[in-house]
Amino acid sequence: MSELPDNLTPVRSAHQFDESRLAAFMEEQVDSFRGPIRVLQFEGGQSNPTFHVTDGGGRMYVLRKKPPGKLLPSAHQVDREFRVIKALSEHSDVPVPRAHALCQDDTVIGTAFYIMEFLPGRILADPQMPGISPADRRKIFDSMNDVLARIHNVDYRAVGLGDFGREGQYIQRQIARWSSQYDLARTEHIEAMETLKQWLPANIPPGDETRINHGDYRLGNTIVHPTEPRIVAVLDWELSTLGHPLADLAYNCMMYHFGEGFGASQGYAGTDLAAFGIPTEDEYVAAYARRTGREDVPFFDFYLAFSLFRLAAIVQGVYKRGLDGNASSETATRYGNRARAMADLAWSLVEKRA
């Protein structure tokens, strides 16, 4: 039996449920399962509470469920997470956990949930990867690049995801959506955000594409093999949809531009990348282009600026909820409003290109 992860706690009181009903469901729906079960909760501020389940034979599973309480209609769609993981695990070479069962009957444990395979490994939440050798950092980065290319190389129609989102005009729709969300959550005037709201829709590059988009593709949302420098699974598909692949790539590359002032995670701005062991951004983008059959990636600064704008709008919302006292995480206001730093960085990339 694998060792338990070190980020497990007893189930928090707000998230407790009838474990006997869960065991009965798994007995019926999950191959080889047998009771009794032991349930622990993963630490962290995931919007969908996540649990570790061990059965009577020592087999381990992961349960992700909607949180309790009143929810926005389009949020916490665990059925979409389950659907994309199941499609990719059964019909592609994208490394994801095996999807076991989906339950949309709220009477079982209180909210919809799904069960997937537990994969042992390392979650490298700190992009600096302390304690890992430069040689292994480079291999992990190359694996991250390879896996992103695999996601975007999937024929989404062939794997049954043709209706997983709208085809085309992803960037236009996202700019409109996050401009509106930002306006609703605005707490101060940020000149760069107002400028980006006008500049981005007027400067969308030619050439539309549609692929499976993860939506939050970064090292911290992957599992790295317990001892080897390679990614064995991609997690947290909550924001996944059909979208423009270069938006995913640019989001993945934002950490090259983050330094001080971006909150809990420091990125690689100002780092000696060669000594650190990771490729330059240009090398990383070129490797992705090679793996996806592209000659190059034009207008990449636009996609970076778009990704930073999108993230600025998201963190503005988190900051506003923190000020209002209803954020899901205590860190919501700890770092101040990071939206300004992200928006300023996005506009500086636009000005450099001009």
C-alpha positions as CSV (number, residue, x, y, z in Angstrom):
1,M,0.0,0.0,0.0
2,S,1.3,3.5,-0.9
3,E,2.1,5.9,1.9
4,L,-0.6,8.5,2.7
5,P,0.1,12.1,1.4
6,D,1.3,14.5,4.1
7,N,-1.4,17.1,3.3
8,L,-4.4,15.2,4.8
9,T,-6.5,16.2,7.7
10,P,-9.6,14.9,9.4
11,V,-12.7,15.9,7.5
12,R,-13.6,19.5,8.4
13,S,-16.9,19.9,10.2
14,A,-18.5,22.0,7.4
15,H,-17.7,19.2,4.9
16,Q,-18.7,16.1,6.8
17,F,-21.1,13.6,5.2
18,D,-22.5,10.1,5.8
19,E,-19.6,7.9,5.0
20,S,-21.7,4.7,5.2
21,R,-23.8,6.0,2.3
22,L,-20.6,6.7,0.3
23,A,-19.4,3.2,1.0
24,A,-22.7,1.8,-0.3
25,F,-22.4,3.8,-3.4
26,M,-18.8,2.8,-4.1
27,E,-19.7,-0.9,-3.4
28,E,-22.2,-0.7,-6.3
29,Q,-20.3,1.6,-8.7
30,V,-16.5,1.0,-8.3
31,D,-14.9,-2.2,-9.4
32,S,-12.9,-4.1,-6.8
33,F,-14.0,-1.8,-4.0
34,R,-14.8,-3.3,-0.6
35,G,-15.6,-1.6,2.7
36,P,-15.1,-0.4,5.3
37,I,-13.7,3.0,4.3
38,R,-11.5,5.7,5.9
39,V,-12.0,9.2,4.7
40,L,-9.6,12.2,5.2
41,Q,-9.6,15.6,3.6
42,F,-6.9,17.3,1.5
43,E,-5.8,20.6,2.9
44,G,-5.9,23.7,0.7
45,G,-8.4,26.1,-0.7
46,Q,-9.7,24.2,-3.6
47,S,-13.2,25.4,-4.5
48,N,-14.3,21.8,-4.8
49,P,-13.5,20.0,-1.5
50,T,-11.3,17.0,-2.2
51,F,-11.0,13.8,0.0
52,H,-8.8,10.8,0.2
53,V,-10.7,7.5,0.6
54,T,-9.1,4.2,1.6
55,D,-11.1,1.0,1.3
56,G,-11.0,-2.2,3.4
57,G,-8.4,-3.7,1.0
58,G,-6.1,-0.8,1.2
59,R,-7.0,0.6,-2.2
60,M,-7.0,4.4,-2.4
61,Y,-9.3,6.8,-4.2
62,V,-9.9,10.5,-4.5
63,L,-13.3,12.1,-4.1
64,R,-14.1,15.6,-5.4
65,K,-17.5,17.1,-4.5
66,K,-19.4,20.3,-4.8
67,P,-19.1,22.4,-1.7
68,P,-22.1,22.7,0.6
69,G,-24.5,25.7,0.5
70,K,-26.0,27.8,-2.2
71,L,-23.8,27.9,-5.4
72,L,-23.7,29.9,-8.6
73,P,-25.4,27.9,-11.4
74,S,-22.2,27.6,-13.5
75,A,-19.7,27.0,-10.7
76,H,-18.3,23.8,-9.3
77,Q,-19.4,21.6,-12.2
78,V,-17.8,18.3,-11.0
79,D,-19.7,16.5,-13.8
80,R,-17.6,18.4,-16.3
81,E,-14.4,17.5,-14.5
82,F,-15.4,13.9,-14.5
83,R,-16.4,13.9,-18.1
84,V,-13.1,15.4,-19.4
85,I,-10.9,13.1,-17.1
86,K,-12.9,10.0,-18.2
87,A,-12.6,10.9,-21.9
88,L,-8.9,11.6,-21.7
89,S,-8.0,8.6,-19.6
90,E,-9.9,6.2,-21.9
91,H,-9.1,7.7,-25.3
92,S,-5.8,9.7,-25.2
93,D,-2.2,9.6,-24.0
94,V,-2.8,12.6,-21.7
95,P,-1.8,11.5,-18.1
96,V,-4.9,11.8,-15.9
97,P,-6.2,9.7,-13.1
98,R,-8.7,7.0,-14.0
99,A,-12.3,8.2,-13.5
100,H,-14.3,5.6,-11.6
101,A,-17.8,6.9,-10.9
102,L,-19.9,10.1,-11.0
103,C,-22.9,10.6,-8.6
104,Q,-25.3,13.5,-9.2
105,D,-27.8,12.3,-6.6
106,D,-27.6,14.9,-3.8
107,T,-29.2,12.4,-1.3
108,V,-26.0,10.2,-1.2
109,I,-23.6,12.6,0.5
110,G,-25.3,16.0,0.2
111,T,-23.9,17.2,-3.1
112,A,-22.8,15.8,-6.5
113,F,-19.3,14.2,-6.5
114,Y,-17.1,11.9,-8.4
115,I,-14.5,9.2,-7.6
116,M,-11.2,8.9,-9.3
117,E,-8.0,6.9,-9.0
118,F,-5.5,8.1,-6.3
119,L,-2.0,8.4,-7.8
120,P,1.0,8.7,-5.5
121,G,3.5,11.5,-6.3
122,R,4.6,15.0,-5.6
123,I,2.6,18.2,-5.8
124,L,5.2,20.9,-6.4
125,A,3.2,23.9,-5.3
126,D,6.2,26.2,-5.2
127,P,7.3,27.0,-8.8
128,Q,10.9,27.4,-7.5
129,M,10.9,23.6,-6.8
130,P,13.2,23.8,-3.7
131,G,15.2,20.7,-3.0
132,I,15.1,19.5,-6.6
133,S,18.3,19.4,-8.7
134,P,18.7,21.7,-11.7
135,A,18.9,18.7,-14.0
136,D,15.6,17.3,-12.7
137,R,13.9,20.7,-12.8
138,R,14.7,20.8,-16.5
139,K,13.3,17.4,-17.1
140,I,10.1,18.2,-15.1
141,F,9.7,21.4,-17.2
142,D,10.1,19.4,-20.4
143,S,7.5,16.9,-19.2
144,M,5.1,19.7,-18.4
145,N,5.6,21.1,-21.9
146,D,5.1,17.6,-23.4
147,V,1.9,17.0,-21.5
148,L,0.4,20.4,-22.5
149,A,1.2,19.6,-26.1
150,R,-0.5,16.2,-25.7
151,I,-3.7,17.9,-24.3
152,H,-3.8,20.3,-27.3
153,N,-3.1,17.5,-29.8
154,V,-6.2,15.5,-28.8
155,D,-8.9,15.4,-31.4
156,Y,-11.7,16.6,-29.0
157,R,-14.5,15.4,-31.3
158,A,-13.0,11.9,-31.6
159,V,-12.8,11.5,-27.8
160,G,-16.4,12.6,-27.3
161,L,-15.9,16.2,-26.3
162,G,-17.2,17.9,-29.4
163,D,-19.9,19.7,-27.3
164,F,-17.6,20.4,-24.3
165,G,-17.6,24.1,-25.1
166,R,-18.3,26.5,-27.9
167,E,-16.0,26.3,-30.9
168,G,-14.2,29.5,-32.0
169,Q,-14.0,33.1,-30.7
170,Y,-12.8,31.9,-27.3
171,I,-10.5,34.9,-26.8
172,Q,-13.3,37.4,-27.7
173,R,-15.7,35.7,-25.3
174,Q,-13.2,35.5,-22.5
175,I,-12.3,39.2,-22.8
176,A,-15.9,40.2,-22.6
177,R,-16.6,37.9,-19.7
178,W,-13.7,38.9,-17.6
179,S,-14.1,42.6,-18.4
180,S,-17.7,42.3,-17.0
181,Q,-16.6,40.2,-14.0
182,Y,-13.8,42.8,-13.2
183,D,-16.3,45.7,-13.4
184,L,-18.6,43.9,-10.9
185,A,-15.7,43.3,-8.4
186,R,-13.8,46.6,-8.9
187,T,-12.6,48.2,-5.7
188,E,-10.3,50.9,-7.0
189,H,-9.3,52.5,-10.3
190,I,-6.6,50.5,-12.1
191,E,-5.6,52.4,-15.2
192,A,-3.9,49.4,-16.9
193,M,-7.1,47.3,-16.6
194,E,-9.2,50.0,-18.2
195,T,-6.7,50.3,-21.0
196,L,-6.5,46.6,-21.5
197,K,-10.3,46.3,-21.7
198,Q,-10.2,48.5,-24.8
199,W,-6.9,47.3,-26.3
200,L,-7.3,43.5,-26.1
201,P,-10.5,43.1,-28.2
202,A,-9.2,45.5,-30.8
203,N,-5.9,43.6,-31.2
204,I,-6.9,39.9,-31.3
205,P,-4.4,38.1,-33.6
206,P,-5.6,36.5,-36.8
207,G,-6.1,32.7,-36.9
208,D,-8.7,31.2,-34.6
209,E,-8.2,27.7,-33.2
210,T,-10.1,25.3,-30.9
211,R,-8.6,22.7,-28.7
212,I,-9.2,21.2,-25.3
213,N,-8.2,23.9,-22.8
214,H,-7.2,23.1,-19.2
215,G,-7.8,26.6,-18.1
216,D,-5.4,26.6,-15.1
217,Y,-2.4,24.7,-16.5
218,R,0.6,25.1,-14.2
219,L,3.1,22.9,-12.3
220,G,1.1,23.0,-9.1
221,N,-1.9,21.4,-10.8
222,T,0.1,18.3,-11.8
223,I,1.4,15.2,-10.0
224,V,5.1,14.6,-10.4
225,H,6.3,10.9,-10.1
226,P,7.4,10.1,-6.5
227,T,11.0,9.7,-7.5
228,E,11.4,10.4,-11.3
229,P,11.3,13.9,-12.9
230,R,8.2,13.4,-15.0
231,I,4.5,14.3,-14.7
232,V,2.2,11.3,-14.1
233,A,-1.2,13.2,-13.9
234,V,-2.8,16.5,-14.6
235,L,-5.4,17.6,-11.9
236,D,-7.9,20.3,-11.4
237,W,-9.9,20.4,-14.6
238,E,-12.5,22.7,-13.1
239,L,-12.0,25.5,-15.6
240,S,-11.5,23.2,-18.7
241,T,-13.5,23.8,-21.8
242,L,-12.9,24.1,-25.6
243,G,-10.7,27.1,-26.2
244,H,-7.7,28.6,-27.9
245,P,-4.6,26.5,-27.1
246,L,-2.2,29.5,-27.0
247,A,-4.2,30.9,-24.1
248,D,-3.3,27.8,-22.2
249,L,0.4,28.1,-23.2
250,A,0.6,31.7,-22.3
251,Y,-1.0,31.1,-18.9
252,N,1.5,28.3,-18.3
253,C,4.3,30.8,-19.1
254,M,3.2,33.6,-16.8
255,M,5.6,32.5,-14.1
256,Y,8.5,33.6,-16.3
257,H,7.3,37.1,-15.7
258,F,6.3,37.0,-12.0
259,G,8.7,38.4,-9.4
260,E,8.1,40.1,-6.1
261,G,4.6,41.5,-5.6
262,F,2.5,38.7,-7.0
263,G,1.4,37.1,-3.8
264,A,2.3,33.7,-2.4
265,S,4.3,32.4,-5.3
266,Q,7.4,34.0,-6.7
267,G,8.1,33.1,-10.3
268,Y,11.3,33.3,-12.4
269,A,11.6,37.0,-13.2
270,G,15.2,37.9,-12.5
271,T,16.3,34.3,-12.0
272,D,19.5,32.9,-13.6
273,L,17.5,30.3,-15.6
274,A,20.5,28.3,-16.8
275,A,21.8,27.9,-13.2
276,F,18.3,27.2,-12.0
277,G,18.0,24.4,-14.5
278,I,14.9,25.5,-16.5
279,P,14.6,26.5,-20.2
280,T,14.1,30.1,-21.2
281,E,10.6,31.1,-22.2
282,D,11.6,31.2,-25.8
283,E,13.0,27.7,-25.6
284,Y,9.9,26.5,-23.8
285,V,7.6,28.0,-26.4
286,A,9.7,26.6,-29.2
287,A,9.5,23.1,-27.7
288,Y,5.7,23.4,-27.5
289,A,5.6,24.6,-31.2
290,R,7.7,21.6,-32.3
291,R,5.4,19.2,-30.4
292,T,2.2,20.7,-31.8
293,G,3.5,20.9,-35.4
294,R,3.8,24.7,-35.5
295,E,6.6,26.6,-37.3
296,D,6.4,29.3,-34.6
297,V,4.1,31.0,-32.1
298,P,3.4,34.6,-33.4
299,F,1.8,37.3,-31.3
300,F,2.7,35.5,-28.1
301,D,2.9,38.7,-26.1
302,F,-0.8,39.3,-26.9
303,Y,-1.7,35.9,-25.4
304,L,0.5,36.7,-22.3
305,A,-1.2,40.0,-21.9
306,F,-4.6,38.4,-22.2
307,S,-3.7,35.7,-19.7
308,L,-2.5,38.3,-17.2
309,F,-5.7,40.4,-17.7
310,R,-7.8,37.3,-17.1
311,L,-5.9,36.4,-14.0
312,A,-6.1,40.0,-12.8
313,A,-9.8,39.9,-13.1
314,I,-10.0,36.6,-11.2
315,V,-7.8,37.8,-8.3
316,Q,-9.8,41.1,-8.2
317,G,-12.9,39.0,-7.5
318,V,-11.1,37.0,-4.8
319,Y,-9.9,40.3,-3.3
320,K,-13.4,41.8,-3.3
321,R,-14.9,38.7,-1.7
322,G,-12.1,38.9,1.0
323,L,-13.0,42.5,1.7
324,D,-16.7,41.5,1.9
325,G,-15.8,38.8,4.4
326,N,-17.0,35.8,2.3
327,A,-13.9,34.5,0.6
328,S,-13.1,30.8,0.8
329,S,-9.5,31.4,1.8
330,E,-8.0,33.6,4.5
331,T,-5.2,34.6,2.1
332,A,-7.7,36.6,-0.1
333,T,-6.6,39.9,1.3
334,R,-3.2,39.0,2.8
335,Y,-1.2,40.2,-0.2
336,G,-3.2,43.3,-1.0
337,N,-4.8,43.7,-4.4
338,R,-2.5,41.7,-6.8
339,A,-4.7,42.7,-9.7
340,R,-2.8,46.0,-10.1
341,A,0.6,44.4,-10.4
342,M,-0.7,41.8,-13.0
343,A,-2.5,44.5,-15.0
344,D,0.6,46.7,-15.0
345,L,2.7,43.8,-16.1
346,A,0.3,42.9,-18.9
347,W,0.3,46.5,-20.3
348,S,4.1,46.7,-20.0
349,L,4.3,43.6,-22.4
350,V,2.0,45.4,-24.8
351,E,4.1,48.6,-24.7
352,K,7.3,46.6,-25.3
353,R,5.8,45.1,-28.4
354,A,4.6,48.4,-29.8
